[in-house]
């Protein structure tokens, strides 16, 4: 079985909305990803380990710490992990480039998103170097 030979990709989801979190988990698991998810960004940081995840999906607007603050903390632990931000609003890419020069526009996913589009975008992010 060829799919078993490929290393399963591991994704961390951090979104304070339980329904969004669960929906993402189901879509990803249905597409053969191994998923860990947290509703609390501080709990996600406490449990984060370097070199464990292929991708982190972060909601931008969360209580306690927003997605960008969480990402800054994660980079101190693992500076090679790929990230994807979820947003319901508009993004000012130019100002973000100053803080995170390596972020690309395709690393932002607007909510709501169709499942098939989400999976396509995640594959693109995980597979680019």
N, C-alpha and C positions, 0 to 999 in steps of 0.2 A: 504494500500500500504506500504509494508515493507521498501522500499527505502526512503519514506518520513519520516519514524520514525527515521532513522539514521540521525545524524547531518551532514549536508552538510559540506564538508571540504573546507576551504578557503586557497587559495594559492596566494602569491605575486610573480610576475615575474619582475625581473630587468635585462634587456638586452638592450644595446644601439642600437642593430640592429632592426629596426621596423618590418622587415619581419619575423625574428626569434620570436620576441615578439608576433606578431599576430598569427603565426603558433602554438606556444605553447598555447596561450589563447584559440584558437579554439579547439585544441585537448583536453585540460583540461575541457573546458565547455561542450564539447560533452560527456565527461565522468563524468558529474554531479559535477564538482568542481565549486566553486565560485571564480572568478579570478579578481585580481587587477593587473595592469601592468604599468610599467614605463620604459621609454627609458633613463631617466636621473637618475643616482644613487643618486644625491643630493636631487632631488625632492622626490624620493622614501623614503629617510631617513626623510625628512620633514613631510611626511604623515604617517610614520610608527607608529603604536600603539601597545602597549603590549597586549598580550593575544587575538589578533584578528586573527592571521594566524596559520594554522596547518603546513604550509611549506612555505619556501622562496626559490625560484629558482633564483640563482644569476649567471650571466655571470662573468667569471673571468676577462677577458680583457675588460675594459671600460675606457673611458676618465674621467678625474676629480678624480674618485676614483675607484680602482679595486674592484672586488667582495670580496676579503678578508678584505679590509679596510671597506667596507660597512658592512660586517658581524660583525667585531669588534664593530662598532658603534651600530648595532642592538642588540648585546648581552648586551650592557649597558642598553638598554631599556627593553629587554625581553630575559632573559638568558635561557628560556626553549624552545624557538621556534626551530623547526627543519629546517635544511638547505640542499640544494642540489646545487652543483656548476656545471655550464656548461662550458665545455672547448673544444676547437678545438685542443689544443696541449697536450703535455705530462705533467704529474704531478709528482713532487717529494714528495711522501707521507711522507717520513721520516722527511724532513725538516718541512712539514706542521704539523706533530704530535707535534713538539716542541711548535708551536704557538697555535694550536687547538688540545689538547690531546684527545678530545672526538670524533673527526671526523673519520668516517669509510670510507673505500675505495668505498663502494657502494653509498656514498653521492656525487660522482663525475660522471657526465654523459658526455660522449664524443659526440660532435656534428660531423656529423649529426647522429640522432638516429631514429629508426623506432617508429612510434606512439605507437604501442602495447608494445614495450619494455620500452618506456618512462613511460607509465601508470603503468606498472608492478613495475618498479623501484621506482616510486613515492609512490605507495601503501606500498612497503616494508619500505621505509624511514619513512612515516607517522605512520606506525603501530609498529615500533620497539621502545622499551623503553630503 
